[in-house]
């Protein structure tokens, strides 16, 4: 997962450098007023998203398998804990019932 994130960040930074260079060279407009920095960042995001989608397909699939595995383990742990809580609750109620019966007898 970290590898995918770093690769995606690398693609964004590369796009940011290219867009900044094109804006600095005058090939792309500088934006309106003081919005040059925001313009460059937004354009780099817009360009890097489809590149990342295509170029990192295999890495994204690997990351999603890891995430699914973690979620499945967490669900299993939660279910096991829930079962233990239910068992403890049932035994506590049974003890209360047996105490109540012994007191009434």
Protein Blocks (a to p, Z undefined) as FASTA:
>chain_A
ZZmmmmmmmmmmmmmmmmmmmmmnopacebehjlmmmmmmmmmmmmmmmmmmmmmmmmmm
mmmmmmmmmmmmmmmmmmmmmmmmmmmmmmmmmmmmmmmmmmmZZ
